[in-house]
Amino acid sequence: MKEFKLSKDESDRVVSKIKTYFNEELDTEIGGFEAEFLIEFFAKELGPHLYNRGLSDAQTLFNERAEELSYLLQEQEMPTL
């Protein structure tokens, strides 16, 4: 798995959202530096679980579509004598 890295723009948006959340929901102000540490922490701790879940969901979807395709192909078979 590749290392998790946000672009500067993505990071700025997430930092802003974290700061807003802390301010509005927790009545606590945090700085951008602290918000960036939270991003890194959650990426490290939750990232692999979310990544693996995404892969599992994609595999399930792929299997469902492959099964549908198999039925469609069977419908295209021509009758034999």
N, C-alpha and C positions, 0 to 999 in steps of 0.2 A: 504494500500500500504506500502511496506517495505521502510525503509529509503535507500536513494541512497548512495552507498558506492563503490568506485573503489578500486581494489587491488592496492598494492604498484606499481607493474609493469605497470598496466593500467594508474595510476595516473602519473607516471614518463613519460610515452609516451605522454599523453595529455598535460602535462605541457610543454614538449619539443615542441610540435606542436603549442601551444599558444605562446610561446616565439618566435618561428620562424615566426609565422604569424605577430606578433607585429613588429618584426624587419624588415621583408621584405615588408609588406604591409603598415604599419603605420610609418615606420622609427623611431620606438621607442623601446627602450630596457626595458624589465621588468624582474624582478627576479622570481624565482620559487615560492616564497611566494605569490607574487601578482597574479601569474598565478593560484595558488591553490585557492585563494579567488575568482577569476573569475569562476573557475569550480564550486565551492560551490554556487555562486550566480546564475549561469545559471541552475544548477541542481535544486535549490530551486524554481526559477521563471519559468523555461521552463519544468522542469521534469514532473510535473503532466499533463501538456497539451500533451506532447509527449507520455507519458504513456497511457493516455486516448485515444489518437489517435491510438496507437498501438492496444489497446483492441478493439476499434471500427473496425479497419481494420481486425483483427483476427475474430471478430464476423461476419463481412460481408463475409469473405472467408469461414468460417464454414457454414454459411447459404447457400452459393452457392454450396458447396460440398454436403451438406445434401440434397439439391434439386436434384442435379445430381444423388445421391444415390437412392433417391425416385423413379426417372424415371427408373433407372437400375433394381430396385426391381420389379416395375410394369411390365417390359419387361419379367421377369422370371415367371410371373403368367401363370398357365396352363389354357387352355380353359375348360370351364364347359359346361354341357349339358343344 
